[in-house]
Structure formats: structure tokens, C-alpha cells
């Protein structure tokens, strides 16, 4: 059994800032999440055409902004002018897309912790991992707790590990494909982050015995959260900031 290193992150993590209660991946969402007592957040980071890490989940702009097309194909000067809040509700109209640096300043000023999901535009997996890791290392230099870098994309995690091996990493999984545990170990991960339904006593034990932590997404029902707590998992990413107290 491998020894697990100390884990500085809380159990409860607010998905994309505030789940569905505010426009995802905007500073308004992270402020909203903080107002609900959350002290750790998850976000999605990708690159603009000119290499600026910014927050967005989708490859395309239509769902969460008033823009059109692929976000990663546009320069930051254009992306920064978009409305990333009006799609959610009138109260958030005009909310801009933030850069990773914008969010880092907010988190560091308030002692909040962050899980950065590396979400590359298809075809930029390695580059996005490298740039996000370098930027994270620069922004959190000297911080007591670094951000946790996660991704579904193995090449993104390889890129992050190559340029900033000291930053903690987690492999995201939506299925337990053959060799999943070996893949996480090969990438030097500190965590495996699964669809919550994939965890059972056996898989949790495998991850813990390998010296890693077990985290779950996206947990929005009390029965699911209670099951994961009973299994001894280490982290729960949720949209339901109105349902779960982060002190629980």
C-alpha cells in the first residue's frame, strides 16, 4: 500500500463557481459560491488563439456567451468583449469572461482553493496543459496550497507534468476504461476524479492503496453524497450549493 501525501483540499467543491445558480466560469459565479460558504471551486480553462488562458467549458461560444464560433480560434481582445452572463439571467447581463489570472487573484486574495480542469480546444491538448500549468505555477508562486490540475485529456496532463511536475494533478474519468489506474499512476497523479456512479468500495480501495485520492463529479443528490461519504471518498464536486453545506 502506497503512502498518501497530506491532502490540503476540503471535501466540498463548487462546480464552475456556483453550479447552476450563477453563470458558470464567471467571477460572479465564484463570488456567489463564496457567499454560500464554499472555499474551493472548480473551473474550466482553455486557451485563446493568442495563448491567453481563460475560463470556459465548451469549445464553442454559443451556449454561455453572446459570441459565435470556437472560442479557442479567437484572440483574447475579442473574447474579452463578450457577455458571458446574460444567457443565465438578466441579473448577470454583461458579466465578462475571466482569464485564469483574474480568478487566481480572487482566490489568492480570499484564501480560496481551486481545481483547474484543463479543457483544451480539440487539437491543442498538449499546449493547453503546458500553458495552464506554467501560468498556474506563476500565479500561485509562494502560495501555501497550489491549485489542483485535472483533465480528461491524457496529453494535457502529460504537458502539465512536463513543465511543472510539482503541481498536483488528477485524471478525470467518465468510465473505468481498461488500465485507468495505471494511467493515473503513469501520469504521476495525486487524484482520480470520476463520475460519482463509478465509485464503489473496491475502486475507492484501489485508488487509496495506490496513494491517491478519490474525487467525484457532479454530485447533486443527497443520497449520492451520503453514499460517497460512507465509501470514504475524498472530494465531492457539486452544482447544488443550495443543498449541501460545505461544512458537512
C-alpha positions in Angstrom: 0.0 0.0 0.0 1.4 3.3 -1.1 1.5 6.1 1.5 -0.8 9.0 0.6 0.6 12.5 0.9 -1.3 15.1 3.0 -4.4 16.4 1.2 -4.9 20.1 1.8 -8.3 20.4 -0.1 -11.7 20.4 1.5 -14.3 17.7 0.7 -16.8 20.1 -0.9 -16.0 21.8 -4.2 -18.3 24.2 -6.1 -18.7 23.2 -9.7 -17.8 26.0 -12.2 -18.0 28.5 -9.3 -21.6 28.3 -8.3 -23.1 25.3 -10.2 -26.2 26.5 -12.0 -27.1 29.3 -9.6 -25.0 31.8 -11.5 -23.3 32.0 -14.9 -20.7 29.3 -14.9 -17.0 30.1 -15.0 -17.5 33.8 -14.3 -16.2 35.8 -11.4 -19.8 36.4 -10.4 -20.2 32.7 -10.0 -17.2 32.4 -7.7 -18.4 35.3 -5.6 -21.8 33.6 -5.4 -20.2 30.3 -4.4 -18.2 32.0 -1.7 -21.3 33.7 -0.4 -22.7 30.2 0.1 -19.7 29.3 2.3 -17.7 27.4 -0.3 -13.9 27.7 0.0 -12.9 25.6 -3.0 -14.0 25.9 -6.6 -13.7 24.0 -9.9 -13.3 25.9 -13.2 -12.5 25.1 -16.8 -9.5 26.6 -18.6 -8.7 26.8 -22.2 -6.5 29.0 -24.5 -7.5 31.9 -26.7 -6.0 32.0 -30.2 -3.1 34.2 -28.8 -2.4 31.9 -25.9 -4.3 33.5 -23.0 -5.8 31.0 -20.5 -9.4 31.9 -20.0 -12.4 30.2 -18.3 -14.9 28.3 -20.5 -16.2 24.8 -20.6 -17.5 24.4 -24.2 -15.3 24.5 -27.3 -18.0 26.8 -28.8 -19.2 30.2 -27.6 -22.9 29.9 -28.2 -24.2 28.3 -25.0 -22.6 30.6 -22.4 -21.9 33.8 -24.3 -23.3 36.1 -27.0 -20.5 35.1 -29.3 -20.3 32.6 -32.1 -17.8 30.0 -33.2 -14.9 28.3 -31.5 -13.6 30.2 -28.6 -10.0 29.0 -29.0 -9.9 30.4 -32.5 -10.5 33.9 -31.4 -8.0 36.4 -29.8 -8.4 37.4 -26.2 -9.1 41.0 -27.4 -12.4 39.7 -28.9 -13.3 37.2 -26.2 -12.9 39.8 -23.5 -15.7 41.9 -25.1 -18.3 39.1 -24.9 -21.3 38.9 -22.5 -20.9 35.7 -20.5 -23.8 36.3 -18.1 -26.8 37.4 -20.0 -27.6 33.8 -21.1 -28.2 32.9 -17.5 -30.4 35.7 -16.3 -30.8 39.5 -16.6 -29.2 39.9 -13.2 -25.8 38.8 -14.7 -26.0 40.5 -18.1 -22.7 42.0 -19.1 -20.6 39.7 -17.0 -17.3 39.1 -18.9 -15.3 36.0 -19.5 -12.4 36.0 -16.9 -8.8 35.0 -17.5 -7.3 32.4 -15.3 -5.2 35.3 -13.8 -8.4 37.1 -12.9 -9.7 34.1 -11.0 -6.3 33.5 -9.4 -6.2 37.0 -7.9 -9.7 36.5 -6.5 -8.8 33.1 -4.9 -5.5 34.2 -3.5 -6.9 37.4 -2.0 -9.5 35.4 -0.2 -7.6 32.2 0.6 -9.9 30.1 -1.6 -8.6 26.9 -3.2 -9.1 25.9 -6.9 -9.4 22.9 -9.1 -8.5 23.9 -12.6 -9.8 21.5 -15.2 -7.7 21.8 -18.3 -10.3 21.9 -21.1 -8.4 22.2 -24.4 -9.9 23.1 -27.7 -9.5 19.9 -29.8 -6.1 19.7 -31.3 -4.4 21.8 -28.6 -4.3 19.2 -25.8 -0.5 19.3 -25.0 -0.1 23.0 -25.5 -3.0 23.8 -23.2 -1.7 21.6 -20.5 1.7 23.2 -20.7 0.5 26.8 -20.8 -2.1 26.4 -18.0 0.5 24.7 -15.8 3.1 27.4 -16.3 0.5 30.1 -15.7 -0.7 28.4 -12.5 2.8 28.0 -11.2 3.5 31.7 -11.9 0.2 32.9 -10.3 0.4 30.7 -7.2 4.1 31.0 -6.6 4.7 31.0 -2.9 1.1 30.1 -2.1 0.5 27.7 0.8 -1.7 25.4 -1.4 -1.4 25.2 -5.2 -4.3 24.6 -7.5 -5.2 21.0 -8.4 -4.9 20.5 -12.2 -7.3 17.9 -13.7 -8.2 16.8 -17.2 -9.9 14.1 -19.2 -7.1 14.6 -21.7 -4.0 12.5 -21.0 -1.9 14.6 -23.3 -2.9 17.8 -21.3 -1.8 16.2 -18.1 1.4 15.0 -19.7 2.1 18.6 -20.8 1.4 19.9 -17.4 3.6 17.3 -15.7 6.4 18.0 -18.2 6.7 21.7 -17.4 5.5 21.9 -13.8 5.8 18.5 -12.2 5.4 19.9 -8.7 1.8 20.9 -9.3 -0.7 18.2 -8.2 -2.7 16.5 -10.9 -5.8 14.4 -11.2 -7.1 12.2 -14.0 -10.8 12.8 -14.9 -12.7 9.7 -16.0 -16.3 9.2 -17.2 -15.8 5.4 -17.5 -13.4 2.9 -15.9 -11.6 2.0 -19.1 -9.0 -0.7 -19.1 -5.8 0.5 -17.5 -7.4 3.5 -15.8 -5.5 3.1 -12.6 -2.2 2.5 -14.3 -2.8 5.6 -16.5 -3.3 7.8 -13.4 -0.1 6.4 -11.8 1.9 6.8 -15.0 0.8 10.5 -15.1 2.0 11.0 -11.5 -1.5 11.9 -10.4 -2.4 12.6 -6.8 -6.1 12.0 -7.5 -8.6 10.2 -9.7 -11.8 12.2 -10.3 -14.7 10.0 -11.5 -18.3 10.3 -12.4 -19.7 9.6 -8.9 -21.6 6.5 -10.0 -18.3 4.7 -10.8 -17.1 4.6 -7.2 -17.6 1.5 -5.1 -15.7 0.0 -2.1 -13.3 -1.8 -4.5 -12.4 1.2 -6.7 -12.0 3.5 -3.7 -9.7 1.0 -2.1 -7.7 0.6 -5.3 -7.1 4.4 -5.5 -6.3 4.8 -1.9 -4.0 1.8 -1.9 -2.1 3.4 -4.8 -1.5 6.5 -2.7 -4.1 8.7 -4.5 -7.3 10.5 -3.6 -10.8 9.7 -4.9 -13.0 12.7 -6.0 -16.4 12.7 -7.6 -18.4 14.8 -10.1 -21.1 16.1 -10.4 -23.0 15.2 -7.2 -26.4 16.9 -7.0 -28.5 14.5 -4.9 -28.2 13.9 -1.1 -28.4 10.1 -1.4 -25.4 10.2 -3.8 -23.4 12.4 -1.5 -24.1 10.2 1.5 -23.0 7.1 -0.4 -19.7 8.7 -1.3 -19.1 9.9 2.2 -19.8 6.4 3.5 -17.3 5.0 0.9 -14.6 7.2 2.3 -14.1 9.3 -0.8 -12.1 12.5 -0.5 -13.9 15.1 -2.6 -17.3 16.0 -3.9 -17.9 18.4 -6.8 -21.4 19.8 -6.8 -23.8 22.2 -8.5 -26.2 22.2 -5.5 -24.7 24.9 -3.4 -28.2 25.5 -2.1 -28.5 21.8 -0.9 -25.1 21.0 0.5 -23.3 22.8 3.3 -19.5 22.8 2.6 -19.1 22.4 6.4 -20.7 19.0 6.2 
